[in-house]
Amino acid sequence: MVERVAEAIAQANREPFYLSPELYRQMARAAIEAMREPTEAMTRAGVDFALGVSLSGEYRWPDYIGDMHRRQIDAALAPDTPPRPNSDGVGDTANREEQSI
């Protein structure tokens, strides 16, 4: 996943990955780490999805987990996601920047 995110960051910067692979990997690790704690919207999306799913037939646990993960990431990337407060009560600046993209 780190490599995939690193290459996506390089592509978003319109630069070849090979020019600064370690820098892009470092940025990717930071981006992934920032997503460790789900936002309220991500949690809601996961719960909404989980409550509407029945695991049977051909729909198995790996499919379920992948679908839930995608729904949570979609919720994190949605432009209407409100900033998540930090422990000091101030809005989460990383989440705010995410909204302006």
Long-range contacts (C-beta under 8 A, 24 or more apart in sequence): 1-32, 2-28, 2-29, 2-32, 3-28, 4-28, 5-31, 5-32, 34-94, 35-73, 35-76, 38-72, 38-76, 39-75, 39-76, 39-81, 39-84, 39-95, 40-82, 40-84, 41-75, 41-76, 41-78, 41-81, 41-82, 42-72, 42-73, 42-75, 42-76, 43-72, 44-75, 45-71, 45-72, 45-74, 45-75, 46-71, 46-72
